């Protein structure tokens, strides 16, 4: 089976469109507001950075399985993934969403309001490192259930280390783009972003502070469960 499945994977590590279309047709359950936000994001110049819908749905499922109530999202863009996560939260759950782009934030807020979850989302327009440092400085270490990292790759290691301090034991850190369009396996590619992801992948693989798995969904999703 492994050999046959590998034939469906192209050189970038992604499944061929026909398989991806099938997965979406039998798996994706996207609310109307989520679909509208995804379409709006696709028209944005930065829309190519949007989380894939099947990955957003997986993250939401993980949040529900964990019964998470406190979430941090590092890198929000237009709030598509945020909305997936917010719709998976209980009424008393909350998300701190970190981004630096107020224009994208306005798109996000509009759709969060339409979905009825805006009151559960605290969008902080500032460098994410500063926001995470502030949370640590105000005594919130070890209090978050779930942290999703999908922002500038050069800071991935810093985000990961701060996330490990902020997440509780048994909490989950999810990191997007860890396959990086397959560039992580090409030793000739040595740009800063690729090197940062490649080094973090190796670091997490060896990190005994977490149990981990790199899932080959969309552009790669690393899951790291904090140990005692």
C-alpha positions, -999 to +999 in steps of 0.1 A: +000+000+000+028+024+008+043+021-026+010+026-043+002+056-022+035+072-029+027+072-066-001+097-058+024+121-043+041+146-066+076+161-063+065+188-039+052+163-014+016+172-020-012+149-031-023+153-067-054+175-073-077+146-081-070+130-047-072+163-028-106+170-045-118+136-034-107+142+002-125+175+003-156+160-013-160+133+014-145+151+044-148+189+044-177+203+065-172+240+061-198+265+074-211+292+051-192+319+068-160+299+066-165+294+029-172+331+024-140+340+043-119+315+024-132+330-009-125+365+003-090+356+014-083+340-020-088+375-035-063+391-011-027+396-022-015+375+007-042+349+002-017+322-008-007+320+028-042+308+039-044+275+058-059+247+037-096+240+046-089+203+053-062+214+077-084+239+094-110+212+100-084+189+114-072+216+139-108+222+149-113+185+155-081+184+177-094+214+197-127+196+203-110+163+212-088+181+238-118+201+251-095+231+248-107+264+262-076+287+259-059+290+225-031+312+210-028+316+173+005+330+160-002+344+126-038+352+118-040+368+084-077+372+076-088+349+104-098+318+085-081+293+108-091+314+137-127+309+128-123+272+125-108+271+160-134+295+175-163+274+161-148+244+179-146+261+213-171+259+241-190+292+249-165+300+276-134+294+254-112+321+240-084+327+214-056+352+215-049+359+178-015+375+169-008+394+137+008+426+125-016+434+096-046+456+106-061+455+071-063+417+073-076+421+108-106+441+095-115+413+071-112+388+100-133+408+124-161+412+099-164+374+093-159+366+130-188+389+138-210+373+111-202+339+126-211+350+161-177+343+177-161+377+177-164+380+215-143+349+219-114+363+199-088+388+211-069+401+181-036+417+191-020+437+163+017+436+174+048+415+167+038+380+180+071+377+200+061+408+220+026+394+226+039+360+238+065+377+260+037+398+275+016+367+283+046+352+300+053+384+319+017+385+332+018+350+347+001+330+320+028+304+316+014+269+315-022+280+311-030+275+274-044+243+259-036+247+222-012+269+203-011+272+165+020+287+148+017+299+112+037+331+108+072+343+097+094+313+094+126+330+107+109+333+141+096+297+142+121+286+168+114+315+191+076+309+187+081+272+195+101+279+226+077+305+240+048+282+231+064+255+252+064+278+282+028+290+276+011+257+269+001+234+298+014+199+303-006+178+279-013+208+258-007+208+220+014+229+197+006+228+160+031+242+135+022+249+099+043+247+067+068+222+080+071+205+046+076+239+030+065+228-005+091+200-004+120+224-002+131+210+032+144+179+015+164+197-011+199+204+003+206+229-025+179+253-011+195+273+017+174+304+020+166+316+055+130+304+057+138+269+044+168+266+068+147+278+097+120+252+091+145+224+084+163+231+116+132+233+136+119+200+122+151+183+133+150+200+167+115+189+174+123+153+163+149+152+190+131+172+216+123+150+246+100+177+261+073+167+236+058+138+218+055+147+182+043+138+147+048+155+114+016+150+094+017+151+056-014+172+052-015+203+030+020+219+034+029+198+064+017+201+100+038+193+130+020+183+162+040+185+195+024+174+228+040+189+258+053+163+283+056+167+321 
